[in-house]
Amino acid sequence: MRLSAPVAVVVRADDPSTAEVRGRHRDWQLLAEHVDLHELADRGHDSVRTRPAEAAQVVLSAPNLLAST
């Protein structure tokens, strides 16, 4: 049985350490029914610190993702 809660994969466009994730984020569908990729514009790896409002918006949008499935 897979998770019914949505999974949000969040990466930064300019973060070389997550470059592979962009192509493989759908691998999470093995564990969850609904998987979305959120790519934030810039400012490196630590998006919670460098772009807190954008990172928070991804989390806050999770209930909307669940309602739409």
PDB file of N, CA, C and O in Angstrom:
ATOM      1  N   MET A   1       0.826  -1.176   0.000  1.00  0.00           N
ATOM      2  CA  MET A   1       0.000   0.000   0.000  1.00  0.00           C
ATOM      3  C   MET A   1       0.879   1.251   0.000  1.00  0.00           C
ATOM      4  O   MET A   1       1.825   1.356   0.780  1.00  0.00           O
ATOM      5  N   ARG A   2       0.558   2.186  -0.874  1.00  0.00           N
ATOM      6  CA  ARG A   2       1.332   3.431  -0.963  1.00  0.00           C
ATOM      7  C   ARG A   2       0.704   4.517  -0.094  1.00  0.00           C
ATOM      8  O   ARG A   2      -0.476   4.445   0.249  1.00  0.00           O
ATOM      9  N   LEU A   3       1.501   5.517   0.256  1.00  0.00           N
ATOM     10  CA  LEU A   3       1.024   6.663   1.018  1.00  0.00           C
ATOM     11  C   LEU A   3      -0.045   7.400   0.230  1.00  0.00           C
ATOM     12  O   LEU A   3       0.090   7.582  -0.980  1.00  0.00           O
ATOM     13  N   SER A   4      -1.100   7.824   0.898  1.00  0.00           N
ATOM     14  CA  SER A   4      -2.111   8.632   0.221  1.00  0.00           C
ATOM     15  C   SER A   4      -1.803  10.117   0.352  1.00  0.00           C
ATOM     16  O   SER A   4      -2.350  10.931  -0.392  1.00  0.00           O
ATOM     17  N   ALA A   5      -0.936  10.477   1.287  1.00  0.00           N
ATOM     18  CA  ALA A   5      -0.532  11.874   1.452  1.00  0.00           C
ATOM     19  C   ALA A   5       0.379  12.282   0.300  1.00  0.00           C
ATOM     20  O   ALA A   5       1.193  11.480  -0.157  1.00  0.00           O
ATOM     21  N   PRO A   6       0.253  13.517  -0.171  1.00  0.00           N
ATOM     22  CA  PRO A   6       1.118  13.967  -1.258  1.00  0.00           C
ATOM     23  C   PRO A   6       2.561  14.121  -0.785  1.00  0.00           C
ATOM     24  O   PRO A   6       2.821  14.472   0.366  1.00  0.00           O
ATOM     25  N   VAL A   7       3.482  13.853  -1.688  1.00  0.00           N
ATOM     26  CA  VAL A   7       4.906  14.024  -1.425  1.00  0.00           C
ATOM     27  C   VAL A   7       5.398  15.155  -2.309  1.00  0.00           C
ATOM     28  O   VAL A   7       5.204  15.133  -3.525  1.00  0.00           O
ATOM     29  N   ALA A   8       6.034  16.140  -1.698  1.00  0.00           N
ATOM     30  CA  ALA A   8       6.591  17.267  -2.440  1.00  0.00           C
ATOM     31  C   ALA A   8       8.103  17.144  -2.441  1.00  0.00           C
ATOM     32  O   ALA A   8       8.736  17.173  -1.386  1.00  0.00           O
ATOM     33  N   VAL A   9       8.677  17.006  -3.620  1.00  0.00           N
ATOM     34  CA  VAL A   9      10.120  16.969  -3.775  1.00  0.00           C
ATOM     35  C   VAL A   9      10.538  18.392  -4.132  1.00  0.00           C
ATOM     36  O   VAL A   9      10.142  18.919  -5.172  1.00  0.00           O
ATOM     37  N   VAL A  10      11.343  19.013  -3.263  1.00  0.00           N
ATOM     38  CA  VAL A  10      11.729  20.407  -3.444  1.00  0.00           C
ATOM     39  C   VAL A  10      13.219  20.478  -3.729  1.00  0.00           C
ATOM     40  O   VAL A  10      14.033  19.994  -2.943  1.00  0.00           O
ATOM     41  N   VAL A  11      13.572  21.083  -4.855  1.00  0.00           N
ATOM     42  CA  VAL A  11      14.975  21.264  -5.232  1.00  0.00           C
ATOM     43  C   VAL A  11      15.199  22.702  -5.667  1.00  0.00           C
ATOM     44  O   VAL A  11      14.252  23.432  -5.960  1.00  0.00           O
ATOM     45  N   ARG A  12      16.446  23.092  -5.703  1.00  0.00           N
ATOM     46  CA  ARG A  12      16.842  24.416  -6.169  1.00  0.00           C
ATOM     47  C   ARG A  12      17.392  24.298  -7.585  1.00  0.00           C
ATOM     48  O   ARG A  12      18.125  23.358  -7.892  1.00  0.00           O
ATOM     49  N   ALA A  13      17.051  25.225  -8.427  1.00  0.00           N
ATOM     50  CA  ALA A  13      17.500  25.196  -9.826  1.00  0.00           C
ATOM     51  C   ALA A  13      19.013  25.269  -9.936  1.00  0.00           C
ATOM     52  O   ALA A  13      19.597  24.699 -10.858  1.00  0.00           O
ATOM     53  N   ASP A  14      19.657  25.968  -8.998  1.00  0.00           N
ATOM     54  CA  ASP A  14      21.108  26.157  -9.088  1.00  0.00           C
ATOM     55  C   ASP A  14      21.896  25.288  -8.105  1.00  0.00           C
ATOM     56  O   ASP A  14      23.051  25.594  -7.811  1.00  0.00           O
ATOM     57  N   ASP A  15      21.297  24.217  -7.596  1.00  0.00           N
ATOM     58  CA  ASP A  15      21.958  23.345  -6.637  1.00  0.00           C
ATOM     59  C   ASP A  15      22.475  22.093  -7.340  1.00  0.00           C
ATOM     60  O   ASP A  15      21.692  21.200  -7.663  1.00  0.00           O
ATOM     61  N   PRO A  16      23.781  22.019  -7.581  1.00  0.00           N
ATOM     62  CA  PRO A  16      24.313  20.847  -8.293  1.00  0.00           C
ATOM     63  C   PRO A  16      24.138  19.538  -7.528  1.00  0.00           C
ATOM     64  O   PRO A  16      24.148  18.465  -8.131  1.00  0.00           O
ATOM     65  N   SER A  17      23.977  19.614  -6.211  1.00  0.00           N
ATOM     66  CA  SER A  17      23.828  18.376  -5.438  1.00  0.00           C
ATOM     67  C   SER A  17      22.458  17.728  -5.619  1.00  0.00           C
ATOM     68  O   SER A  17      22.272  16.571  -5.239  1.00  0.00           O
ATOM     69  N   THR A  18      21.492  18.454  -6.194  1.00  0.00           N
ATOM     70  CA  THR A  18      20.169  17.864  -6.425  1.00  0.00           C
ATOM     71  C   THR A  18      19.837  17.738  -7.914  1.00  0.00           C
ATOM     72  O   THR A  18      18.687  17.479  -8.268  1.00  0.00           O
ATOM     73  N   ALA A  19      20.816  17.914  -8.771  1.00  0.00           N
ATOM     74  CA  ALA A  19      20.572  17.850 -10.215  1.00  0.00           C
ATOM     75  C   ALA A  19      19.959  16.516 -10.632  1.00  0.00           C
ATOM     76  O   ALA A  19      19.072  16.489 -11.484  1.00  0.00           O
ATOM     77  N   GLU A  20      20.409  15.429 -10.055  1.00  0.00           N
ATOM     78  CA  GLU A  20      19.893  14.103 -10.406  1.00  0.00           C
ATOM     79  C   GLU A  20      18.446  13.914  -9.947  1.00  0.00           C
ATOM     80  O   GLU A  20      17.685  13.176 -10.572  1.00  0.00           O
ATOM     81  N   VAL A  21      18.075  14.571  -8.873  1.00  0.00           N
ATOM     82  CA  VAL A  21      16.722  14.437  -8.321  1.00  0.00           C
ATOM     83  C   VAL A  21      15.678  14.899  -9.328  1.00  0.00           C
ATOM     84  O   VAL A  21      14.606  14.302  -9.431  1.00  0.00           O
ATOM     85  N   ARG A  22      15.983  15.949 -10.063  1.00  0.00           N
ATOM     86  CA  ARG A  22      15.020  16.478 -11.031  1.00  0.00           C
ATOM     87  C   ARG A  22      14.562  15.405 -12.009  1.00  0.00           C
ATOM     88  O   ARG A  22      13.394  15.384 -12.399  1.00  0.00           O
ATOM     89  N   GLY A  23      15.441  14.538 -12.401  1.00  0.00           N
ATOM     90  CA  GLY A  23      15.086  13.485 -13.331  1.00  0.00           C
ATOM     91  C   GLY A  23      14.518  12.239 -12.680  1.00  0.00           C
ATOM     92  O   GLY A  23      13.940  11.388 -13.357  1.00  0.00           O
ATOM     93  N   ARG A  24      14.679  12.127 -11.372  1.00  0.00           N
ATOM     94  CA  ARG A  24      14.284  10.889 -10.698  1.00  0.00           C
ATOM     95  C   ARG A  24      13.225  11.094  -9.626  1.00  0.00           C
ATOM     96  O   ARG A  24      12.960  10.174  -8.852  1.00  0.00           O
ATOM     97  N   HIS A  25      12.617  12.259  -9.555  1.00  0.00           N
ATOM     98  CA  HIS A  25      11.652  12.513  -8.477  1.00  0.00           C
ATOM     99  C   HIS A  25      10.453  11.577  -8.544  1.00  0.00           C
ATOM    100  O   HIS A  25       9.832  11.302  -7.517  1.00  0.00           O
ATOM    101  N   ARG A  26      10.119  11.088  -9.717  1.00  0.00           N
ATOM    102  CA  ARG A  26       8.971  10.176  -9.845  1.00  0.00           C
ATOM    103  C   ARG A  26       9.241   8.803  -9.221  1.00  0.00           C
ATOM    104  O   ARG A  26       8.316   8.005  -9.067  1.00  0.00           O
ATOM    105  N   ASP A  27      10.487   8.523  -8.864  1.00  0.00           N
ATOM    106  CA  ASP A  27      10.787   7.274  -8.151  1.00  0.00           C
ATOM    107  C   ASP A  27       9.990   7.171  -6.855  1.00  0.00           C
ATOM    108  O   ASP A  27       9.714   6.070  -6.379  1.00  0.00           O
ATOM    109  N   TRP A  28       9.617   8.325  -6.280  1.00  0.00           N
ATOM    110  CA  TRP A  28       8.821   8.344  -5.056  1.00  0.00           C
ATOM    111  C   TRP A  28       7.439   7.732  -5.276  1.00  0.00           C
ATOM    112  O   TRP A  28       6.766   7.383  -4.306  1.00  0.00           O
ATOM    113  N   GLN A  29       7.005   7.596  -6.515  1.00  0.00           N
ATOM    114  CA  GLN A  29       5.693   7.001  -6.773  1.00  0.00           C
ATOM    115  C   GLN A  29       5.645   5.526  -6.391  1.00  0.00           C
ATOM    116  O   GLN A  29       4.567   4.933  -6.339  1.00  0.00           O
ATOM    117  N   LEU A  30       6.780   4.945  -6.129  1.00  0.00           N
ATOM    118  CA  LEU A  30       6.790   3.587  -5.586  1.00  0.00           C
ATOM    119  C   LEU A  30       6.208   3.572  -4.175  1.00  0.00           C
ATOM    120  O   LEU A  30       5.678   2.555  -3.728  1.00  0.00           O
ATOM    121  N   LEU A  31       6.308   4.712  -3.472  1.00  0.00           N
ATOM    122  CA  LEU A  31       5.868   4.800  -2.085  1.00  0.00           C
ATOM    123  C   LEU A  31       4.657   5.688  -1.860  1.00  0.00           C
ATOM    124  O   LEU A  31       3.984   5.566  -0.837  1.00  0.00           O
ATOM    125  N   ALA A  32       4.368   6.578  -2.800  1.00  0.00           N
ATOM    126  CA  ALA A  32       3.279   7.537  -2.610  1.00  0.00           C
ATOM    127  C   ALA A  32       2.462   7.656  -3.891  1.00  0.00           C
ATOM    128  O   ALA A  32       2.994   7.544  -4.996  1.00  0.00           O
ATOM    129  N   GLU A  33       1.170   7.883  -3.724  1.00  0.00           N
ATOM    130  CA  GLU A  33       0.269   7.994  -4.873  1.00  0.00           C
ATOM    131  C   GLU A  33       0.435   9.302  -5.640  1.00  0.00           C
ATOM    132  O   GLU A  33       0.281   9.332  -6.861  1.00  0.00           O
ATOM    133  N   HIS A  34       0.747  10.380  -4.928  1.00  0.00           N
ATOM    134  CA  HIS A  34       0.824  11.694  -5.562  1.00  0.00           C
ATOM    135  C   HIS A  34       2.180  12.331  -5.257  1.00  0.00           C
ATOM    136  O   HIS A  34       2.494  12.603  -4.098  1.00  0.00           O
ATOM    137  N   VAL A  35       2.980  12.565  -6.294  1.00  0.00           N
ATOM    138  CA  VAL A  35       4.314  13.138  -6.142  1.00  0.00           C
ATOM    139  C   VAL A  35       4.438  14.341  -7.064  1.00  0.00           C
ATOM    140  O   VAL A  35       4.143  14.260  -8.257  1.00  0.00           O
ATOM    141  N   ASP A  36       4.880  15.463  -6.492  1.00  0.00           N
ATOM    142  CA  ASP A  36       5.097  16.678  -7.279  1.00  0.00           C
ATOM    143  C   ASP A  36       6.522  17.167  -7.089  1.00  0.00           C
ATOM    144  O   ASP A  36       7.084  17.080  -5.997  1.00  0.00           O
ATOM    145  N   LEU A  37       7.092  17.676  -8.157  1.00  0.00           N
ATOM    146  CA  LEU A  37       8.411  18.297  -8.111  1.00  0.00           C
ATOM    147  C   LEU A  37       8.225  19.804  -8.043  1.00  0.00           C
ATOM    148  O   LEU A  37       7.501  20.386  -8.851  1.00  0.00           O
ATOM    149  N   HIS A  38       8.880  20.430  -7.079  1.00  0.00           N
ATOM    150  CA  HIS A  38       8.877  21.884  -6.946  1.00  0.00           C
ATOM    151  C   HIS A  38      10.313  22.351  -7.087  1.00  0.00           C
ATOM    152  O   HIS A  38      11.163  22.025  -6.259  1.00  0.00           O
ATOM    153  N   GLU A  39      10.580  23.107  -8.126  1.00  0.00           N
ATOM    154  CA  GLU A  39      11.926  23.614  -8.361  1.00  0.00           C
ATOM    155  C   GLU A  39      11.933  25.112  -8.074  1.00  0.00           C
ATOM    156  O   GLU A  39      11.296  25.893  -8.782  1.00  0.00           O
ATOM    157  N   LEU A  40      12.661  25.506  -7.025  1.00  0.00           N
ATOM    158  CA  LEU A  40      12.760  26.902  -6.646  1.00  0.00           C
ATOM    159  C   LEU A  40      13.915  27.543  -7.408  1.00  0.00           C
ATOM    160  O   LEU A  40      14.909  26.886  -7.717  1.00  0.00           O
ATOM    161  N   ALA A  41      13.775  28.804  -7.700  1.00  0.00           N
ATOM    162  CA  ALA A  41      14.631  29.497  -8.662  1.00  0.00           C
ATOM    163  C   ALA A  41      16.130  29.470  -8.380  1.00  0.00           C
ATOM    164  O   ALA A  41      16.898  29.019  -9.230  1.00  0.00           O
ATOM    165  N   ASP A  42      16.561  29.930  -7.234  1.00  0.00           N
ATOM    166  CA  ASP A  42      18.002  30.059  -7.016  1.00  0.00           C
ATOM    167  C   ASP A  42      18.312  30.150  -5.531  1.00  0.00           C
ATOM    168  O   ASP A  42      17.443  29.962  -4.679  1.00  0.00           O
ATOM    169  N   ARG A  43      19.541  30.435  -5.254  1.00  0.00           N
ATOM    170  CA  ARG A  43      20.098  30.618  -3.902  1.00  0.00           C
ATOM    171  C   ARG A  43      20.469  29.312  -3.216  1.00  0.00           C
ATOM    172  O   ARG A  43      20.351  29.194  -1.997  1.00  0.00           O
ATOM    173  N   GLY A  44      20.908  28.352  -3.976  1.00  0.00           N
ATOM    174  CA  GLY A  44      21.592  27.199  -3.423  1.00  0.00           C
ATOM    175  C   GLY A  44      20.791  26.155  -2.683  1.00  0.00           C
ATOM    176  O   GLY A  44      19.577  26.037  -2.845  1.00  0.00           O
ATOM    177  N   HIS A  45      21.496  25.407  -1.871  1.00  0.00           N
ATOM    178  CA  HIS A  45      20.986  24.175  -1.277  1.00  0.00           C
ATOM    179  C   HIS A  45      20.011  24.393  -0.117  1.00  0.00           C
ATOM    180  O   HIS A  45      19.031  23.654  -0.015  1.00  0.00           O
ATOM    181  N   ASP A  46      20.232  25.350   0.738  1.00  0.00           N
ATOM    182  CA  ASP A  46      19.452  25.499   1.968  1.00  0.00           C
ATOM    183  C   ASP A  46      18.275  26.451   1.762  1.00  0.00           C
ATOM    184  O   ASP A  46      18.320  27.598   2.206  1.00  0.00           O
ATOM    185  N   SER A  47      17.227  25.982   1.092  1.00  0.00           N
ATOM    186  CA  SER A  47      16.104  26.854   0.740  1.00  0.00           C
ATOM    187  C   SER A  47      15.296  27.307   1.947  1.00  0.00           C
ATOM    188  O   SER A  47      14.669  28.365   1.896  1.00  0.00           O
ATOM    189  N   VAL A  48      15.291  26.548   3.015  1.00  0.00           N
ATOM    190  CA  VAL A  48      14.554  26.962   4.205  1.00  0.00           C
ATOM    191  C   VAL A  48      15.188  28.224   4.790  1.00  0.00           C
ATOM    192  O   VAL A  48      14.484  29.079   5.329  1.00  0.00           O
ATOM    193  N   ARG A  49      16.484  28.341   4.690  1.00  0.00           N
ATOM    194  CA  ARG A  49      17.185  29.509   5.220  1.00  0.00           C
ATOM    195  C   ARG A  49      17.240  30.649   4.209  1.00  0.00           C
ATOM    196  O   ARG A  49      17.061  31.809   4.580  1.00  0.00           O
ATOM    197  N   THR A  50      17.486  30.334   2.935  1.00  0.00           N
ATOM    198  CA  THR A  50      17.687  31.391   1.938  1.00  0.00           C
ATOM    199  C   THR A  50      16.399  31.876   1.283  1.00  0.00           C
ATOM    200  O   THR A  50      16.342  33.019   0.828  1.00  0.00           O
ATOM    201  N   ARG A  51      15.385  31.056   1.224  1.00  0.00           N
ATOM    202  CA  ARG A  51      14.084  31.414   0.640  1.00  0.00           C
ATOM    203  C   ARG A  51      12.959  30.858   1.495  1.00  0.00           C
ATOM    204  O   ARG A  51      12.191  30.020   1.022  1.00  0.00           O
ATOM    205  N   PRO A  52      12.839  31.301   2.746  1.00  0.00           N
ATOM    206  CA  PRO A  52      11.863  30.690   3.656  1.00  0.00           C
ATOM    207  C   PRO A  52      10.418  30.821   3.182  1.00  0.00           C
ATOM    208  O   PRO A  52       9.632  29.893   3.368  1.00  0.00           O
ATOM    209  N   ALA A  53      10.051  31.933   2.582  1.00  0.00           N
ATOM    210  CA  ALA A  53       8.659  32.111   2.144  1.00  0.00           C
ATOM    211  C   ALA A  53       8.306  31.120   1.037  1.00  0.00           C
ATOM    212  O   ALA A  53       7.217  30.546   1.044  1.00  0.00           O
ATOM    213  N   GLU A  54       9.214  30.918   0.095  1.00  0.00           N
ATOM    214  CA  GLU A  54       8.958  29.964  -0.991  1.00  0.00           C
ATOM    215  C   GLU A  54       8.897  28.534  -0.467  1.00  0.00           C
ATOM    216  O   GLU A  54       8.027  27.761  -0.867  1.00  0.00           O
ATOM    217  N   ALA A  55       9.808  28.186   0.417  1.00  0.00           N
ATOM    218  CA  ALA A  55       9.809  26.837   0.988  1.00  0.00           C
ATOM    219  C   ALA A  55       8.529  26.592   1.782  1.00  0.00           C
ATOM    220  O   ALA A  55       7.941  25.514   1.703  1.00  0.00           O
ATOM    221  N   ALA A  56       8.102  27.588   2.541  1.00  0.00           N
ATOM    222  CA  ALA A  56       6.867  27.457   3.315  1.00  0.00           C
ATOM    223  C   ALA A  56       5.661  27.299   2.405  1.00  0.00           C
ATOM    224  O   ALA A  56       4.737  26.551   2.728  1.00  0.00           O
ATOM    225  N   GLN A  57       5.654  27.990   1.278  1.00  0.00           N
ATOM    226  CA  GLN A  57       4.521  27.904   0.355  1.00  0.00           C
ATOM    227  C   GLN A  57       4.346  26.488  -0.187  1.00  0.00           C
ATOM    228  O   GLN A  57       3.218  26.041  -0.393  1.00  0.00           O
ATOM    229  N   VAL A  58       5.435  25.787  -0.417  1.00  0.00           N
ATOM    230  CA  VAL A  58       5.356  24.395  -0.871  1.00  0.00           C
ATOM    231  C   VAL A  58       4.660  23.549   0.182  1.00  0.00           C
ATOM    232  O   VAL A  58       3.788  22.743  -0.140  1.00  0.00           O
ATOM    233  N   VAL A  59       5.044  23.729   1.441  1.00  0.00           N
ATOM    234  CA  VAL A  59       4.430  22.960   2.533  1.00  0.00           C
ATOM    235  C   VAL A  59       2.960  23.330   2.685  1.00  0.00           C
ATOM    236  O   VAL A  59       2.108  22.458   2.853  1.00  0.00           O
ATOM    237  N   LEU A  60       2.671  24.616   2.625  1.00  0.00           N
ATOM    238  CA  LEU A  60       1.293  25.069   2.813  1.00  0.00           C
ATOM    239  C   LEU A  60       0.372  24.640   1.678  1.00  0.00           C
ATOM    240  O   LEU A  60      -0.842  24.563   1.871  1.00  0.00           O
ATOM    241  N   SER A  61       0.917  24.361   0.510  1.00  0.00           N
ATOM    242  CA  SER A  61       0.091  23.938  -0.620  1.00  0.00           C
ATOM    243  C   SER A  61      -0.247  22.451  -0.572  1.00  0.00           C
ATOM    244  O   SER A  61      -1.062  21.988  -1.369  1.00  0.00           O
ATOM    245  N   ALA A  62       0.350  21.699   0.330  1.00  0.00           N
ATOM    246  CA  ALA A  62       0.114  20.251   0.413  1.00  0.00           C
ATOM    247  C   ALA A  62      -1.354  19.895   0.592  1.00  0.00           C
ATOM    248  O   ALA A  62      -1.816  18.968  -0.074  1.00  0.00           O
ATOM    249  N   PRO A  63      -2.123  20.570   1.450  1.00  0.00           N
ATOM    250  CA  PRO A  63      -3.547  20.215   1.561  1.00  0.00           C
ATOM    251  C   PRO A  63      -4.297  20.397   0.244  1.00  0.00           C
ATOM    252  O   PRO A  63      -5.212  19.626  -0.049  1.00  0.00           O
ATOM    253  N   ASN A  64      -3.933  21.390  -0.550  1.00  0.00           N
ATOM    254  CA  ASN A  64      -4.554  21.595  -1.857  1.00  0.00           C
ATOM    255  C   ASN A  64      -4.226  20.457  -2.803  1.00  0.00           C
ATOM    256  O   ASN A  64      -5.070  20.042  -3.597  1.00  0.00           O
ATOM    257  N   LEU A  65      -3.010  19.952  -2.725  1.00  0.00           N
ATOM    258  CA  LEU A  65      -2.634  18.823  -3.573  1.00  0.00           C
ATOM    259  C   LEU A  65      -3.453  17.592  -3.221  1.00  0.00           C
ATOM    260  O   LEU A  65      -3.905  16.871  -4.111  1.00  0.00           O
ATOM    261  N   LEU A  66      -3.646  17.350  -1.950  1.00  0.00           N
ATOM    262  CA  LEU A  66      -4.415  16.182  -1.495  1.00  0.00           C
ATOM    263  C   LEU A  66      -5.881  16.306  -1.907  1.00  0.00           C
ATOM    264  O   LEU A  66      -6.498  15.315  -2.298  1.00  0.00           O
ATOM    265  N   ALA A  67      -6.436  17.502  -1.824  1.00  0.00           N
ATOM    266  CA  ALA A  67      -7.833  17.720  -2.183  1.00  0.00           C
ATOM    267  C   ALA A  67      -8.065  17.520  -3.670  1.00  0.00           C
ATOM    268  O   ALA A  67      -9.168  17.154  -4.076  1.00  0.00           O
ATOM    269  N   SER A  68      -7.045  17.752  -4.491  1.00  0.00           N
ATOM    270  CA  SER A  68      -7.216  17.639  -5.934  1.00  0.00           C
ATOM    271  C   SER A  68      -7.030  16.218  -6.454  1.00  0.00           C
ATOM    272  O   SER A  68      -7.230  15.960  -7.641  1.00  0.00           O
ATOM    273  N   THR A  69      -6.644  15.285  -5.565  1.00  0.00           N
ATOM    274  CA  THR A  69      -6.446  13.913  -6.027  1.00  0.00           C
ATOM    275  C   THR A  69      -7.671  13.069  -5.823  1.00  0.00           C
ATOM    276  O   THR A  69      -7.669  11.886  -6.161  1.00  0.00           O
TER     277      THR A  69
END
